Amino acid sequence: MSTLINSTMIENDFDLQCSKKHKLPIQMVVLDSKLTNNERLLCSDCLENFESNGKMVGLTKVLQIIDDKYSKLIQQNLNLTSSTIEQIEMIQGSLFEIKSNFNQTIDQLIGNSEEWIKFLYQEGQKTYTYSFFEELELLIQNQQREDLNQQILKEIQYINLSWITKIIHKVQQFNQNSKTQIKNLRQQIISLVTNYQTKEIKQNKQDGPINLKLINNTSYQSDDCFAISFNNIGSLMISGCGKFIKLWEFQNGNTNEVLKLKGHNDTIRCLSFTHSNNSFISGSGDCSIRCWKQLNFKSWKSSEPYNDHTDQIECILLSKDDTQLISSSQDKSIKIWSFDINKNEMKLQQTLNESKHCLNSISLNFSETILVSCGDQNEIIVWGKTKLNYWEYLNTITQSYNEYGTKVCFLKDDQFIWISGDILSGNQARIFQFQGGKFIENTSQTIELENDNECYDLNLFPIVHNKEQNIILIRHKFNIYLLREQNDGSYKIVQKVKQLSNSTQGSMTKDAKYLTFWDSNQKIYTTYEIESK
């Protein structure tokens, strides 16, 4: 049983004695309803003279059965609460987004009003030139220079009209954006309430078939795309476009390009939106990481580049509270950063150098206490977080096959999936379970993938797991797979999309409703609606 899930028995060893008080270790348990409590517990002395028609089972096995029962109960409770927390975190992310846009708009309006005052002040301080003799003549004739007064009035009216127009436009734009955000927030809250008003808590998982409905495959892009990420509510998508980052509006599976961001000097290799707003992180082949903060609806600002890695960035992970970033690189290192989402800056805290080979993928478990990495040369390494939030090396996992891994992802707090990448490999997805203080490969749960022995599997296109919908998204070589956990704990492929390239890169929205990818063969973005049954 996993030591990550604990159950506590109220009785101690002294209570588990036979009814005869022999003070000897209990050997067997009698499953007889006519007996009570300690009468069902037999030590070695009791066994010599005991007679019963009831079934007898070893104490160790009974304890294991009971322990497993409560472990499953706790795991079920964890799954249910975690799925609800995820939905609430999405609502929280929407609230942060509304708050961020409101604060940005108010700050801009305050700045506009200050500029308005400044212009009027400058107008009031203008120096006017005049002729003494002309003014003397006007004074004698008791006349006013009406054209000058009109000129001043027109200039003030022009200033006022210009700033009023600018401010009204920003208020209208904010009102329009807020309506969309509040509508999305309302839908999320209604969805959460509806789910728990109409749905009974079920023991069985969603394990039925999945249908993919083609929505959009018309967005052409000649430059390589190696990364795609969606924001928390699925309204925005970012994707790599060579060394640029494209930002898209994403509504009901339809994409509309908004802008293209420049900052990196080489190909974008990984992207990740923050959980609380529309800020995001990018990693590139130029060995740098950048933070991008949203300034307004169509404007993002880049941080300085963080160049602590010495080779291209392969993977980035953000903690649930957006305060810590973990990055891995082909330089064989993992770096732990503190991240200030408001200041849009990071600070290096720790470097993990235990890996001897290039790193392809990293993953955090749900409680964010264990980090696992996979890379070249049959290397899967596990780190644990200490009470002081410091990461320490735990062990390197032994595998059944000697091959490198391209992707790894936690499916439960004590279980992760790993994908093989060699040309001549098992073409498999393998499950590793925490047992006896370490992760062990569960060979009975190995998932057979299509036998493509003509190419390597590329590490980009991270695994995406949605616990609520019980959907796991994996790209392996020429195929995109959707998997589901079955009621017996095994994993089954329920949908597959064949591609003509092993360089297909994509992702899935956080609510598992849409799948979007780009491949180097067709050079188009394709979007499917995921119809779950």
C-alpha positions as CSV (number, residue, x, y, z in Angstrom):
1,M,0.0,0.0,0.0
2,S,1.2,3.5,-0.8
3,T,2.6,5.4,2.2
4,L,1.4,8.6,0.6
5,I,-2.2,7.6,1.6
6,N,-2.6,6.9,5.3
7,S,-5.4,5.3,7.4
8,T,-5.3,4.9,11.2
9,M,-6.6,1.9,13.2
10,I,-7.8,3.0,16.6
11,E,-6.9,-0.3,18.3
12,N,-3.2,-0.8,19.3
13,D,-1.2,-4.0,19.4
14,F,-2.3,-4.6,23.1
15,D,-6.0,-4.7,22.0
16,L,-5.3,-7.5,19.4
17,Q,-5.0,-10.4,21.8
18,C,-6.9,-13.7,21.9
19,S,-9.8,-14.0,24.3
20,K,-7.8,-16.5,26.4
21,K,-5.1,-13.8,27.2
22,H,-2.3,-16.0,26.2
23,K,-0.2,-12.9,25.4
24,L,1.1,-14.5,22.2
25,P,1.1,-12.9,18.7
26,I,-2.2,-13.4,16.8
27,Q,-1.8,-15.9,13.9
28,M,-5.3,-16.3,12.5
29,V,-8.7,-14.5,12.4
30,V,-12.0,-16.5,12.3
31,L,-14.6,-15.1,10.0
32,D,-17.5,-16.3,12.1
33,S,-20.5,-14.0,12.8
34,K,-21.4,-15.9,15.9
35,L,-18.1,-14.9,17.6
36,T,-17.3,-11.4,18.8
37,N,-14.2,-9.2,18.9
38,N,-11.3,-11.0,20.5
39,E,-13.0,-14.4,20.3
40,R,-12.2,-14.3,16.5
41,L,-8.5,-13.8,17.2
42,L,-6.4,-16.9,17.6
43,C,-2.8,-17.2,18.7
44,S,-0.7,-20.4,18.3
45,D,-1.9,-21.9,21.6
46,C,-5.6,-21.2,20.6
47,L,-5.1,-22.9,17.2
48,E,-4.2,-26.2,18.9
49,N,-7.6,-26.7,20.5
50,F,-9.9,-24.4,18.5
51,E,-12.7,-25.9,16.3
52,S,-15.0,-23.9,14.1
53,N,-16.8,-24.2,10.8
54,G,-15.9,-20.5,10.1
55,K,-13.3,-19.6,7.5
56,M,-9.9,-18.7,9.0
57,V,-7.6,-16.1,7.4
58,G,-4.2,-14.9,8.5
59,L,-4.1,-11.7,10.5
60,T,-1.6,-10.0,8.1
61,K,-4.0,-10.6,5.2
62,V,-7.0,-9.3,7.1
63,L,-5.1,-6.1,8.1
64,Q,-4.1,-5.7,4.5
65,I,-7.7,-6.1,3.2
66,I,-9.0,-3.5,5.7
67,D,-6.0,-1.2,5.0
68,D,-6.6,-1.4,1.2
69,K,-10.3,-0.6,1.8
70,Y,-9.6,2.6,3.5
71,S,-6.8,3.5,1.1
72,K,-9.3,3.3,-1.8
73,L,-11.8,5.3,0.3
74,I,-9.3,8.0,1.0
75,Q,-8.1,8.0,-2.7
76,Q,-11.7,8.3,-3.8
77,N,-12.2,11.2,-1.4
78,L,-9.0,12.8,-2.7
79,N,-10.2,12.4,-6.3
80,L,-13.6,14.0,-5.6
81,T,-12.2,16.9,-3.6
82,S,-9.4,17.5,-6.1
83,S,-11.8,17.7,-9.0
84,T,-13.9,20.2,-7.1
85,I,-10.8,22.2,-6.1
86,E,-9.7,22.3,-9.7
87,Q,-13.1,23.8,-10.8
88,I,-12.9,26.3,-7.9
89,E,-9.3,27.2,-8.9
90,M,-10.6,27.9,-12.5
91,I,-13.3,30.2,-11.0
92,Q,-10.6,31.8,-8.9
93,G,-8.5,32.3,-12.0
94,S,-11.4,34.0,-13.7
95,L,-11.8,36.3,-10.7
96,F,-8.1,37.1,-10.7
97,E,-8.4,37.9,-14.4
98,I,-11.4,40.2,-13.9
99,K,-9.6,41.9,-11.0
100,S,-6.4,42.3,-13.0
101,N,-8.2,43.8,-15.9
102,F,-10.2,46.1,-13.6
103,N,-7.1,47.3,-11.8
104,Q,-5.2,47.9,-15.1
105,T,-8.2,49.9,-16.5
106,I,-8.5,52.0,-13.4
107,D,-4.7,52.7,-13.4
108,Q,-4.9,53.7,-17.0
109,L,-7.9,56.0,-16.4
110,I,-6.1,57.6,-13.5
111,G,-3.1,58.1,-15.7
112,N,-5.3,59.6,-18.4
113,S,-6.9,62.0,-16.0
114,E,-3.5,63.1,-14.8
115,E,-2.4,63.7,-18.4
116,W,-5.6,65.6,-19.0
117,I,-4.9,67.9,-16.1
118,K,-1.3,68.3,-17.2
119,F,-2.4,69.4,-20.7
120,L,-4.9,71.9,-19.3
121,Y,-2.3,73.2,-16.8
122,Q,0.1,73.7,-19.7
123,E,-2.6,75.5,-21.6
124,G,-3.2,77.8,-18.7
125,Q,0.5,78.6,-18.4
126,K,0.9,79.6,-22.1
127,T,2.8,82.7,-22.9
128,Y,1.1,85.0,-25.4
129,T,2.9,87.7,-27.5
130,Y,1.2,91.0,-28.2
131,S,1.9,94.5,-29.6
132,F,1.8,97.3,-27.0
133,F,0.6,99.8,-29.6
134,E,-2.2,97.5,-30.9
135,E,-3.3,96.8,-27.3
136,L,-3.2,100.5,-26.5
137,E,-5.4,101.3,-29.4
138,L,-7.9,98.6,-28.4
139,L,-7.9,100.0,-24.8
140,I,-8.6,103.6,-26.1
141,Q,-11.3,102.3,-28.4
142,N,-12.7,100.2,-25.5
143,Q,-12.6,97.0,-27.6
144,Q,-11.7,93.4,-26.9
145,R,-9.7,91.0,-29.0
146,E,-12.5,88.5,-29.6
147,D,-10.5,86.2,-31.8
148,L,-8.0,85.5,-29.0
149,N,-10.7,84.5,-26.6
150,Q,-12.2,82.2,-29.2
151,Q,-8.9,80.7,-29.9
152,I,-8.3,79.9,-26.2
153,L,-11.8,78.4,-25.8
154,K,-11.3,76.2,-28.9
155,E,-8.0,74.9,-27.7
156,I,-9.5,74.0,-24.3
157,Q,-12.5,72.4,-26.0
158,Y,-10.2,70.4,-28.2
159,I,-8.1,69.1,-25.2
160,N,-11.3,68.2,-23.3
161,L,-12.9,66.4,-26.3
162,S,-9.7,64.5,-27.1
163,W,-9.4,63.1,-23.5
164,I,-13.1,62.5,-23.1
165,T,-13.1,60.4,-26.3
166,K,-10.1,58.4,-25.2
167,I,-11.5,57.7,-21.7
168,I,-15.0,56.8,-23.0
169,H,-13.3,54.4,-25.5
170,K,-11.4,52.7,-22.7
171,V,-14.5,52.5,-20.4
172,Q,-16.5,51.0,-23.3
173,Q,-13.7,48.5,-24.1
174,F,-13.5,47.5,-20.4
175,N,-17.3,47.1,-20.2
176,Q,-17.2,44.8,-23.3
177,N,-14.3,42.7,-22.0
178,S,-15.9,42.5,-18.5
179,K,-19.2,41.3,-19.9
180,T,-17.4,38.4,-21.6
181,Q,-15.3,37.6,-18.5
182,I,-18.3,37.8,-16.2
183,K,-20.4,35.6,-18.6
184,N,-17.6,33.0,-18.5
185,L,-17.4,33.2,-14.7
186,R,-21.2,32.7,-14.5
187,Q,-21.0,29.7,-16.7
188,Q,-18.2,28.2,-14.6
189,I,-20.2,28.7,-11.4
190,I,-23.4,27.3,-12.9
191,S,-21.5,24.3,-14.2
192,L,-20.0,23.7,-10.7
193,V,-23.4,24.0,-9.0
194,T,-25.2,21.9,-11.6
195,N,-22.7,19.1,-11.4
196,Y,-23.2,18.7,-7.7
197,Q,-27.0,19.3,-7.7
198,T,-27.8,16.7,-10.4
199,K,-25.0,14.2,-10.2
200,E,-24.8,11.5,-7.6
201,I,-21.3,10.6,-6.3
202,K,-20.4,7.5,-8.2
203,Q,-17.9,4.8,-7.5
204,N,-17.3,4.1,-11.1
205,K,-15.2,6.4,-13.4
206,Q,-16.2,7.7,-16.7
207,D,-14.6,5.1,-18.9
208,G,-16.8,5.1,-22.0
209,P,-15.8,5.9,-25.6
210,I,-14.8,9.4,-26.8
211,N,-15.7,11.0,-30.1
212,L,-13.6,13.6,-31.8
213,K,-15.5,16.2,-33.8
214,L,-13.4,18.3,-36.3
215,I,-13.9,22.0,-35.6
216,N,-11.2,24.0,-37.3
217,N,-8.2,23.1,-39.5
218,T,-7.7,26.3,-41.5
219,S,-5.0,28.3,-39.7
220,Y,-1.9,27.9,-41.7
221,Q,1.6,28.5,-40.2
222,S,4.8,27.9,-42.1
223,D,7.1,28.5,-39.0
224,D,7.6,25.6,-36.6
225,C,5.3,25.3,-33.6
226,F,6.8,23.3,-30.8
227,A,4.4,24.4,-27.9
228,I,0.8,25.2,-27.3
229,S,-0.9,26.3,-24.0
230,F,-4.4,27.4,-23.0
231,N,-5.4,29.8,-20.2
232,N,-7.4,28.5,-17.3
233,I,-10.9,29.2,-18.8
234,G,-10.0,28.2,-22.3
235,S,-10.6,31.7,-23.8
236,L,-6.9,32.3,-24.9
237,M,-4.3,30.1,-26.6
238,I,-0.6,30.7,-27.1
239,S,1.6,28.9,-29.5
240,G,5.1,28.9,-30.8
241,C,5.8,30.4,-34.2
242,G,9.5,30.0,-34.8
243,K,11.1,32.4,-32.3
244,F,7.8,34.4,-31.9
245,I,4.8,33.7,-29.7
246,K,1.3,33.9,-31.2
247,L,-1.6,34.8,-29.0
248,W,-5.1,33.6,-30.1
249,E,-8.7,34.2,-29.0
250,F,-10.2,30.8,-28.5
251,Q,-14.0,30.5,-28.5
252,N,-15.9,27.2,-29.0
253,G,-13.0,25.7,-30.7
254,N,-12.5,28.6,-33.2
255,T,-9.2,30.5,-33.2
256,N,-8.6,34.1,-34.1
257,E,-5.0,35.4,-34.1
258,V,-4.7,38.5,-31.9
259,L,-1.0,39.4,-31.9
260,K,2.5,38.1,-32.2
261,L,5.1,38.6,-29.4
262,K,8.8,39.0,-29.9
263,G,11.4,38.5,-27.3
264,H,13.4,35.3,-27.8
265,N,16.2,34.8,-30.3
266,D,15.5,31.1,-31.1
267,T,12.6,28.7,-31.4
268,I,10.0,28.6,-28.7
269,R,10.0,25.2,-27.1
270,C,7.7,25.4,-24.1
271,L,4.8,27.6,-23.0
272,S,2.7,27.7,-19.8
273,F,-0.1,30.0,-18.7
274,T,-0.3,30.9,-15.0
275,H,-3.2,29.5,-13.0
276,S,-4.5,32.8,-11.6
277,N,-4.5,35.1,-14.7
278,N,-3.4,35.5,-18.3
279,S,0.3,35.9,-17.5
280,F,2.5,33.1,-19.0
281,I,6.0,31.7,-19.1
282,S,8.0,30.8,-22.2
283,G,11.2,28.7,-22.7
284,S,13.3,28.8,-25.8
285,G,16.1,27.3,-27.8
286,D,18.1,30.4,-26.9
287,C,18.5,28.9,-23.4
288,S,16.4,31.6,-21.8
289,I,13.1,31.8,-19.9
290,R,10.8,34.9,-20.1
291,C,7.8,35.9,-18.0
292,W,5.0,37.7,-19.9
293,K,2.5,39.9,-18.0
294,Q,-0.8,41.1,-19.5
295,L,-1.1,44.8,-19.5
296,N,-4.5,45.1,-21.2
297,F,-6.8,43.1,-23.4
298,K,-4.3,43.0,-26.3
299,S,-0.9,43.8,-24.8
300,W,1.7,41.7,-22.9
301,K,5.0,42.8,-21.5
302,S,8.1,40.6,-21.3
303,S,10.4,40.4,-18.4
304,E,14.1,40.3,-18.8
305,P,15.5,37.0,-20.1
306,Y,16.7,34.5,-17.5
307,N,19.8,32.9,-18.9
308,D,20.8,30.5,-16.1
309,H,20.4,27.4,-18.2
310,T,23.2,26.7,-20.7
311,D,21.2,24.7,-23.3
312,Q,17.7,24.8,-24.7
313,I,14.7,24.8,-22.4
314,E,12.6,21.6,-22.6
315,C,10.0,21.8,-19.9
316,I,8.5,24.4,-17.5
317,L,6.1,23.7,-14.6
318,L,4.2,26.2,-12.3
319,S,3.0,25.5,-8.8
320,K,-0.7,25.8,-8.2
321,D,-0.3,29.1,-6.4
322,D,2.0,30.5,-9.1
323,T,4.8,31.2,-6.7
324,Q,7.3,28.6,-7.9
325,L,8.5,27.7,-11.4
326,I,10.5,24.5,-12.2
327,S,12.4,24.3,-15.5
328,S,14.4,21.6,-17.1
329,S,16.9,21.8,-20.0
330,Q,19.1,19.8,-22.3
331,D,22.0,21.1,-20.1
332,K,21.0,18.1,-17.7
333,S,19.9,20.4,-14.9
334,I,16.6,21.3,-13.2
335,K,16.2,24.7,-11.8
336,I,13.8,25.9,-9.1
337,W,12.7,29.5,-9.2
338,S,10.6,31.8,-7.0
339,F,8.1,33.6,-9.2
340,D,6.4,36.9,-8.4
341,I,3.4,37.1,-10.7
342,N,2.7,40.8,-9.9
343,K,6.3,42.0,-10.5
344,N,6.6,39.7,-13.5
345,E,10.0,38.4,-12.3
346,M,11.8,35.3,-11.1
347,K,14.7,34.5,-8.8
348,L,16.8,31.3,-8.9
349,Q,16.5,29.3,-5.7
350,Q,18.1,25.9,-6.3
351,T,19.7,23.8,-9.1
352,L,19.3,20.0,-9.2
353,N,22.3,18.5,-11.0
354,E,21.8,14.7,-10.2
355,S,20.9,13.9,-13.8
356,K,23.8,12.6,-16.0
357,H,21.9,12.9,-19.3
358,C,19.7,15.3,-21.2
359,L,16.3,15.9,-19.6
360,N,13.2,15.6,-21.7
361,S,10.2,15.9,-19.3
362,I,9.4,16.7,-15.6
363,S,6.2,16.4,-13.6
364,L,4.9,17.3,-10.1
365,N,2.5,15.2,-8.1
366,F,-0.8,16.7,-7.0
367,S,0.4,17.6,-3.5
368,E,3.6,19.1,-5.0
369,T,5.8,17.1,-2.7
370,I,7.4,14.8,-5.4
371,L,9.1,15.7,-8.6
372,V,10.0,13.2,-11.3
373,S,12.1,13.6,-14.4
374,C,12.8,11.4,-17.4
375,G,15.5,11.7,-20.0
376,D,18.1,9.8,-22.1
377,Q,19.8,6.5,-21.2
378,N,17.1,4.8,-19.2
379,E,17.0,7.6,-16.5
380,I,14.0,8.4,-14.3
381,I,14.9,10.4,-11.2
382,V,12.7,11.2,-8.2
383,W,13.1,14.2,-5.9
384,G,11.2,15.0,-2.7
385,K,10.4,18.4,-1.1
386,T,11.5,18.9,2.5
387,K,9.6,20.8,5.2
388,L,11.8,23.8,4.4
389,N,10.6,23.7,0.7
390,Y,14.0,22.5,-0.4
391,W,14.2,19.8,-3.1
392,E,16.4,16.8,-2.4
393,Y,17.3,13.7,-4.5
394,L,15.5,10.5,-3.5
395,N,16.4,7.8,-6.0
396,T,16.8,6.7,-9.6
397,I,14.1,4.3,-10.8
398,T,14.9,0.9,-12.3
399,Q,13.0,0.1,-15.5
400,S,12.1,-3.2,-17.1
401,Y,13.5,-2.0,-20.5
402,N,16.7,-0.1,-21.2
403,E,15.4,2.8,-23.2
404,Y,15.0,6.6,-22.8
405,G,11.8,8.3,-22.0
406,T,10.3,11.4,-23.7
407,K,7.4,12.3,-21.4
408,V,6.3,11.7,-17.8
409,C,3.1,12.8,-16.0
410,F,1.6,12.1,-12.6
411,L,-1.9,10.6,-12.8
412,K,-2.4,10.3,-9.0
413,D,-0.4,11.5,-6.0
414,D,1.4,8.2,-5.9
415,Q,1.3,7.1,-9.6
416,F,2.8,8.4,-12.9
417,I,2.9,7.4,-16.5
418,W,6.0,7.3,-18.6
419,I,6.4,7.2,-22.4
420,S,9.3,5.4,-24.3
421,G,11.0,7.1,-27.1
422,D,13.5,4.9,-28.9
423,I,13.2,3.8,-32.6
424,L,13.4,0.1,-31.8
425,S,11.5,0.2,-28.5
426,G,8.5,-1.4,-26.9
427,N,6.4,1.5,-28.1
428,Q,4.7,1.6,-24.7
429,A,3.3,3.8,-22.0
430,R,4.2,2.4,-18.6
431,I,2.8,3.0,-15.1
432,F,4.9,3.5,-12.0
433,Q,3.3,3.1,-8.5
434,F,4.6,4.2,-5.1
435,Q,5.2,1.0,-3.0
436,G,7.4,0.3,-0.1
437,G,8.9,3.8,0.0
438,K,9.7,4.1,-3.7
439,F,8.2,4.1,-7.2
440,I,8.1,0.7,-8.9
441,E,7.0,-0.2,-12.4
442,N,3.7,-2.0,-12.6
443,T,4.3,-4.2,-15.6
444,S,0.7,-5.5,-15.5
445,Q,-0.6,-2.0,-16.4
446,T,1.7,-1.4,-19.4
447,I,-0.2,0.2,-22.3
448,E,0.7,-0.9,-25.8
449,L,1.1,1.9,-28.4
450,E,1.2,1.6,-32.2
451,N,4.4,-0.1,-33.4
452,D,6.2,2.8,-35.3
453,N,9.8,1.5,-35.5
454,E,10.9,4.0,-38.1
455,C,11.4,7.1,-36.0
456,Y,12.1,8.5,-32.6
457,D,9.3,9.9,-30.4
458,L,9.9,13.6,-29.8
459,N,9.7,14.9,-26.2
460,L,7.7,18.1,-26.9
461,F,3.8,17.9,-26.6
462,P,3.6,17.3,-22.8
463,I,1.1,14.7,-21.5
464,V,-2.2,16.4,-20.3
465,H,-4.4,14.8,-17.6
466,N,-7.9,15.9,-16.7
467,K,-9.1,14.0,-13.6
468,E,-12.7,15.3,-13.7
469,Q,-13.3,13.9,-17.2
470,N,-10.8,11.0,-16.7
471,I,-9.0,11.8,-19.9
472,I,-5.2,11.5,-20.6
473,L,-3.8,13.1,-23.7
474,I,-0.6,11.6,-25.1
475,R,1.3,12.1,-28.4
476,H,3.6,9.2,-29.3
477,K,5.5,9.3,-32.6
478,F,2.8,9.5,-35.4
479,N,-0.3,9.1,-33.1
480,I,-2.2,11.2,-30.7
481,Y,-4.0,9.1,-28.1
482,L,-6.8,9.7,-25.6
483,L,-6.7,7.3,-22.6
484,R,-9.1,6.6,-19.8
485,E,-8.6,4.7,-16.5
486,Q,-11.0,1.8,-16.2
487,N,-12.8,0.7,-13.0
488,D,-10.3,-2.0,-12.4
489,G,-7.4,0.6,-12.3
490,S,-6.1,-0.3,-15.8
491,Y,-5.7,2.3,-18.6
492,K,-7.3,1.9,-22.0
493,I,-6.9,3.8,-25.3
494,V,-10.3,5.1,-26.2
495,Q,-9.4,7.3,-29.2
496,K,-6.5,7.7,-31.6
497,V,-5.7,10.3,-34.3
498,K,-3.1,9.3,-36.9
499,Q,-0.7,11.9,-38.2
500,L,1.8,12.0,-41.0
501,S,4.5,13.6,-38.9
502,N,6.2,12.7,-35.5
503,S,6.6,16.5,-35.0
504,T,2.9,17.1,-34.1
505,Q,2.7,19.6,-31.1
506,G,-0.5,20.4,-29.2
507,S,-2.5,20.5,-26.0
508,M,-6.0,20.2,-24.5
509,T,-8.1,22.9,-22.9
510,K,-8.2,22.7,-19.0
511,D,-11.8,21.5,-19.2
512,A,-10.9,18.7,-21.7
513,K,-13.5,20.0,-24.2
514,Y,-11.1,20.8,-27.1
515,L,-7.9,19.4,-28.5
516,T,-5.7,21.6,-30.7
517,F,-2.4,20.6,-32.5
518,W,0.0,21.7,-35.3
519,D,2.1,19.3,-37.3
520,S,5.2,19.9,-39.5
521,N,3.7,18.0,-42.5
522,Q,0.4,19.9,-43.1
523,K,1.6,23.1,-41.2
524,I,-2.0,23.9,-40.0
525,Y,-3.6,24.2,-36.6
526,T,-6.3,21.5,-36.2
527,T,-8.9,21.6,-33.5
528,Y,-11.3,18.8,-32.4
529,E,-14.2,19.0,-29.9
530,I,-13.8,16.1,-27.4
531,E,-17.3,14.5,-27.0
532,S,-17.0,12.4,-23.8
533,K,-19.6,9.7,-23.1
